[in-house]
């Protein structure tokens, strides 16, 4: 499987779930799964609500799309 290149992720970049929920990229997270980088996402209107997902999941078009 091809690895996703994540060098172009910018803090504040927004992504939308297929259900229409918007999330904002807040940075990279160190996990014990070093082979699979993870990111922190926050809700733009409630920055205390966070989730951590893999970079692969963030770029999976079945889960998220970039907001332009």
C-alpha positions as CSV (number, residue, x, y, z in Angstrom):
1,X,0.0,0.0,0.0
2,X,1.3,3.4,-0.9
3,X,2.0,5.8,2.0
4,X,0.3,9.1,2.1
5,X,2.7,12.1,2.0
6,X,1.7,14.5,4.7
7,X,4.4,17.2,4.4
8,X,1.8,19.6,2.9
9,X,-0.6,19.5,5.8
10,X,-0.9,23.0,7.3
11,X,-2.1,23.9,10.7
12,X,-5.7,25.2,10.4
13,X,-6.4,23.3,7.2
14,X,-10.0,22.1,7.3
15,X,-11.5,18.7,6.4
16,X,-15.2,17.6,6.3
17,X,-16.6,14.2,7.0
18,X,-19.1,12.8,4.6
19,X,-21.8,13.6,7.2
20,X,-20.9,17.3,6.9
21,X,-19.0,17.8,10.2
22,X,-16.0,20.1,9.8
23,X,-12.6,19.4,11.5
24,X,-9.4,21.4,11.5
25,X,-5.9,20.0,11.4
26,X,-4.2,21.0,14.7
27,X,-0.8,19.1,14.4
28,X,0.9,15.8,14.3
29,X,0.7,13.4,17.3
30,X,3.4,11.0,18.4
31,X,2.1,7.5,19.0
32,X,3.7,4.2,19.5
33,X,2.7,3.4,16.0
34,X,5.6,5.3,14.4
35,X,5.1,3.6,11.0
36,X,1.7,5.2,10.7
37,X,1.7,9.0,11.5
38,X,-1.3,10.4,13.3
39,X,-2.9,13.9,13.4
40,X,-5.0,15.8,15.9
41,X,-8.2,17.4,14.6
42,X,-10.3,20.0,16.5
43,X,-13.8,21.3,15.8
44,X,-13.4,24.9,14.5
45,X,-16.2,26.2,16.8
46,X,-15.3,24.1,19.8
47,X,-11.5,23.7,20.0
48,X,-11.8,21.6,23.2
49,X,-13.3,18.8,21.1
50,X,-10.4,16.8,19.6
51,X,-9.9,13.6,17.8
52,X,-6.8,11.7,16.8
53,X,-6.7,9.7,13.6
54,X,-4.2,8.3,11.2
55,X,-3.0,10.4,8.3
56,X,-4.2,7.5,6.0
57,X,-7.7,7.9,7.4
58,X,-7.6,11.7,7.0
59,X,-6.9,11.3,3.3
60,X,-9.3,8.4,2.8
61,X,-12.0,9.9,0.5
62,X,-14.6,7.5,2.1
63,X,-14.1,9.3,5.4
64,X,-12.9,12.9,4.8
65,X,-12.6,15.6,2.1
66,X,-10.5,18.7,2.2
67,X,-12.5,21.9,2.5
68,X,-11.4,24.5,-0.1
